[in-house]
């Protein structure tokens, strides 16, 4: 059984950053009561979409991106 390679630190960092930013956006969206963009969705689903979609997109794009080849030690 082949073990998949570990997730690189840059992918984890990008995902965490996007998650934190999306939480800030969710709070601002709630506080400002400016929900016109996601108005068709119920409030709880707006928070879920804002919190989870950006990190998911960031993670998937980081995962699919070409990574710098590692130089193996001699």
Secondary structure, DSSP 8 states (H G I E B T S, - for coil): --------HHHHHHHHHHHHHHHHHHHHHHHHT--STTTTS-HHHHHHHHHHHHHHHHHHHHHHS---------
